[in-house]
Amino acid sequence: MRRILAILTLTLLLAPAAVPALAQPATSTSPTQQGKTVVLKDPLNLGTGGIPKLINNIIKAAVGVVGAFALLVFVYGGFLLLTSSGEAAKIQAGKDAMKWAAIGVAVVFSSYALVSFVLQALT
């Protein structure tokens, strides 16, 4: 079990390194070149949204991570149920894992809806 968790953690930590850089080429080689200026794009892609949009983007990313984690817990609970061999303790552990994953997803999505509503009211 520890080996699987170690491989999963390593994969999640190294996955962003496989994504290519999304750099934009500069319009000139030097900012002082014959009156030309280099314009940098907004790296956070906020536009005119400001801080509330940044918070919304962070919350969306966190909800995605929590959703992925909930999927893993559901799979783990199903694995416990399938490999229980009729043992009551393993069956209950699998049911509990799936139940708490469902409750966690419900809490996270309802809190996302509440925060999204508040942020829309602020803008």
Secondary structure, DSSP 8 states (H G I E B T S, - for coil): -HHHHHHHHHHHHHGGGGS-------SSS-TTSTT-------TT--TT-HHHHHHHHHHHHHHHHHHHHHHHHHHHHHHHHHT-TT-HHHHHHHHHHHHHHHHHHHHHHHHHHHHHHHHHHH-
